[in-house]
Amino acid sequence: MFKKLEIKDFFVANQTLPLIDVRSPGEFEKGHIVGAVNIPLFSNDERAHVGTVYVRKSKEKAIELGYKYVTPKLDAFIEESRKVAGQSAVVIHCWRGGMRSQAFAEHLLSNGFNEVFVITGGYKAFRNFIRNFYEQPFKLRILGGFTGSGKTYILKELKAMGEQIVDLEEIAHHKGSAFGAIGEIAQPTQEQFENNLFEKIRKCDIKTPLWLEDESHNIGRVNIPMELFSQIREGKVYFVDIPKEKRAEHLVYEYSVFGNSLIASAIDGIAKRLGGQNVKRAHEYLNENNYFEVVLLALQYYDKAYNRGVQSRNQENVFSFPLAEMNHKNNAKSILKFAEKHEQNKTYSI
């Protein structure tokens, strides 16, 4: 007989065990537990057919059809499962921990597997679990700064210094602006973004500070979970103020290698916000390969937009200080020193 396993216990004590997700490929693609291997009982079409029969005819007819689809695959299920877990302990889940995962677990036990667990409540329980996870209080240090300040690089330097960081843009595969998709792979689904973010944060010590970059609620087409975003908005912001010209040079270095067509599309993406005259000038500069002036025009919009966001915060939680150069390592040292001294002594200033 398989053993039942609560989702919280899987992450506390059993997360090293191989995990098999028996949902359909479409369900898995929409969102899955990081590290799970998909061995679907049904294809997408088969699952849809079984569901239709369940609704239009009966549960019994749907089960009968399900067995018809599954029976020819039974040997393949064992073979694929052995690739994942050998014949040792393995964890199985479906959507709600019901018939699919339980039938799969019994099949493994009948074919030489020593210990099989089924996650109670399945993937649905996992999704509820991570929503609750995001509600707990975190000790956030928010790294702020205008577009082009090198915040992502500063986070990496902070990590090299032993600080805990979570790079939201890296997880989202997007840098957050109209230019943010340039050079990135396709973004994950909203569901998978939340799952991937959970996997990063759960490995952190939440009793110690965690650095995040200041972001709007959406990063491209994915959204930061509202429970976490509320804490970001309420947290202390360490705002690096770097001259616009230095930031423009940095952004030219970042984006000019990707070609003018992608940059032109990004300009058109913020056309309404830039205004017709500025869009025309931006395209003229781009045709001349004058990337510096293109970026300066874009920064007129982004600086104003970001400044509005900063001004809407509790100003007692915003600590702004100037940095003259784009030296990410030195800037990270300055920011960390400021943050640590400030949290020890409220009167400290840079």
N, C-alpha and C positions, 0 to 999 in steps of 0.2 A: 504494500500500500504506500502511495506517495505521502509525503509530509507537507503540511501547510506551513507557509512562511509569510509573516507580516512584512510589508515593504520596509518599515523602519528597521526591522531586524536584519533584513538583507543588507542594508547599508551599514549597519553597526557591526555585524559579526560575519556576514556571509558574502560580502561583495567580491571576494576573490574567487568565488565559484563561477564556473562558466554559466552564462545566461542565454537561454534560447527563447526567442519571441516567435510564437507560432501563428501570429496574425498574418493577414494577406500582405503582399508587397506594397500595396497602396497605403494601407494603414501604417506600415513600418516607415515608409518614405515620409509620410506626414509628420511623424514624430515617434521616437523610440528612446529607450534608456541607453545612455552611452555605454558602449561595450557589448550590447546585446547582438546576437547573431540571428538573422531571420531564416527560419525553416518553416515556411508557410504550409499549413494544412490545405488551404484552398488558394487558387489563383484569384485575382481580382474578379474575373468573370464568374468563377465558380461560387465565390462568396456572395456575389450579387444574386445569382440564381437561387442559391439556398435561401437567402433572405426573402426573395420574392415568393417562393413556395411556402415558407413559414407564414407569411402574411395572407396569401391568397388561398392556401389550402389548409395546412395544419402543421403543428410541431412534429408530429410523427412522420409526415411525408417529407419534411425538411431533413429530419435525421436520416431517413432512408436514402435521400438523395446525397447527403453528406458522405455516408458510408460508400456510396457508389463512386464518388470522386476520390475518396481517400484510399480505398483498398488497394488500387494498383501502385500506390506510392509507399506502402508500408516498409518495404525493404530499403527504399531510398532514405526514409526518415531515420532508420537505424544507422545507415552508412554515414549520413550527414552529421548526425548527432555524435557519432564516435570521432569524427574529425574535430568536433568542437570540444568534447569532454572525455575522450577515451571511453572507459566504462566506469569512471568514478562518479562522484557526486555532481549533480547538475541541477540548475534551477530553470523552471519553465514558467512562462506566463502567456496569457492571451489578453483580450480586452478587459474582461471582468473576472478572470479566474474561474471560468465556467467550463462548459463541455469541451471546448477545443484543447485547453491546456491539460485538463484532467485526463482526457482520452489519450493525449500524447504521452503524458507521464506514465500511465498504466502500460502503454505499448513499450516504452523504454524499460520499465521494470520487468516486463515479460521476456525481454530479449537481452538480459545480461547486465543491465545497469544496476549498480549496487545501492545507490541512494538518490532519490529524485524528490525535489521540492517543487511545490506549486505556490506562486505568490497569491495570497488571498486578496481578492479584489482586482487582480491583474494590473494592466497598464493604467486603468482608471484610478486605482488606488495610488499609483505612483504620481499621477498628475495632481491629485489632491494633496499628496505628501509634499510636493515641491511648492505648491501655493502656500501652505502653512510654513514651509521653510523660509520663504522670502519675507514672512511677516515678523520674524524674530529680529531684535535690535542688533545692528552691526555698528562697530566703531569705525565709521567711515572718515577718511580724509579725501576730500574732493579736489582734484587738480584742475584748476580753471585757467583760462587764457584765451585770447582771441585766436581765430583761425590762423594756422600756420606757425603757432608758437612752439611746435615740436613736442607737444604733450605726450604723444605716444612714445617718443624716444626717451623723454624724461622718465616715464613709467618704467621703461626697460632698464634705465640706469638705476632707478630706485630698487628694482628687483635685484640687480647685481650687487647692491649694497645690503641685501638681506631683508628688504621690506616686502610685505605682502602686497601684490598688485593683481587686479583683474582688468584685462584689456577688453572693454566692451566692444570696441570697433573691430578688434581681431576676431572675436566670437561672431559678430554680425557680418563679417566680410564686407564692411562698408565704413568709410571714413566720416560719414555723417553730413556731408554737404552735397550740393548738386554734382560736385566733382568726385564724390566719395566712392562711386562704383568703379572708377577708372583703375585698372590694374588689379582688380579683385575678382575672385571666383564668384559664382552665383551665391546669393544669400540663402541661408537656411529658411525653412518655413518658420512661422512665428512659434509654433509648438516646439520645434527642434532647437530654435534659439534659446528658449527658456530652459530646455533640458540641458543643453550644452553649458549654459551659464550656471545652472545648478551644479553641474559636475565640477566646474572650476571653483566655485565659492565653497562647496562643501568640504573641499580639501584644505581650506584655510582655517586658521585658528581665529574664531570670531571674537575671542576675548582680547585680541590685540588689533592694532590699527590695520585697516585695509584701504589701500589707495585705489580710487576709481577716477577716470576722467569725467569731467563735467559734460553731460550730454543732454540734449533735449529728449523728450519721451520717446521719439522715434529715431532710429538709426537706419536710414534708408527705408525699407518697407517692413522692418521688424520693430517692435516696441519693447522697451524695458518693462518688466513686470511692475505694475503700479505699486505693489507693496514695497518693492525696492526703490522705485523712482521717488516715492514720497520721502524716503530717508535721504536720498541724494539731494533733493531740494531743500531739506531741512539741515543738512550737514554743514560742517565748516569747509569753506572754499578757500584754497590757497591759490590766488590768482596771479599768474606770471604776466607781467606787462612788458612785452618786447616790442621795440620800434617796428612800425608797419613795413618799412623798407627791408629790414632784416627778415621779416616774415615772408615778404614777397619773394625775396631771393631763395628762401628755403622752399617755397611752394613751386617756383619755377624749376628748381632742381628735382622736385618730386614728380611733377606732372608733364613736363615738356617732352620727356622721352616716349610718351604714349601716342604722340601724333596729333595733328591738328583737328582731325575729324571728330575724335572723342571729346576734345576740349570745346569744339564748336557746339556739339550737342549739349554739353553741360551748360554752356552760356545760354543757349536757347531755353534750357530747363528753368532758368531763373529770370527769363526775359521780363516778365511782368513786374518783378521786384526791382530789377535794375533800371527799367525805363527804356523806352525805345531808342533815345539818343545814345545812351550808354551801351546798349546792345550793339548798335551800329558801329560805334567807336571800337568796342571790344573785337568785333569781327574784322575790322580794318587792321587793328594791331596784330591780330592773329594771322592774317594774310601776309603781314610783314615779318612774321615770326618774332614779334616783339612781345614775348611772353610776360616780361616784367610789367608792362603797362596793362596787359590783360588782367593780370592778377591784382594789380592795384585797384582797378575798376571793380572787380568782384569783391575785394575786401571792403569797399565803401558800404556795400550791402551787409556783408557778414559781420563786420564790426558793430554796425548799428543794431543788428538783430541780436547779437550776443550780449551787447551792453544792456538792451532792454531786459533780457533774461536775468542778468546779474542784478539789475536795479529792482527787479520784482522780488528778490530774496530779502530775508532779514539781514540788514546791513551789518549787524553785529557779528554775523557769521562769515563775512567776506573780508579776507585779508589780502590786500593788493600790494605788490612790491615790484619795482622795476628791475629788469635784467637787460643788460646792454647788448649781449651777444647771443648767438645761437649755439652756445657750447653746452650740449645736453648734459654732459657729465658734471660740469661745474654748476649748471643750473639745478640739477637734481640735488647736489650737495647743499646748495643754498636753501632750497625749498625744504629739504629734510631738517636742516638745522633750525630754520625758522619755525617749522611745525612743532618740533620737539621742544624748543625753548618756549614757544607760545603756550603750549599745553602745560608746561611746568610753571610758567610765570606769565600771567595775563598782561603784564606791563612791557614785555619784551617787544622790541621793534627792530627791524632789519637795519 
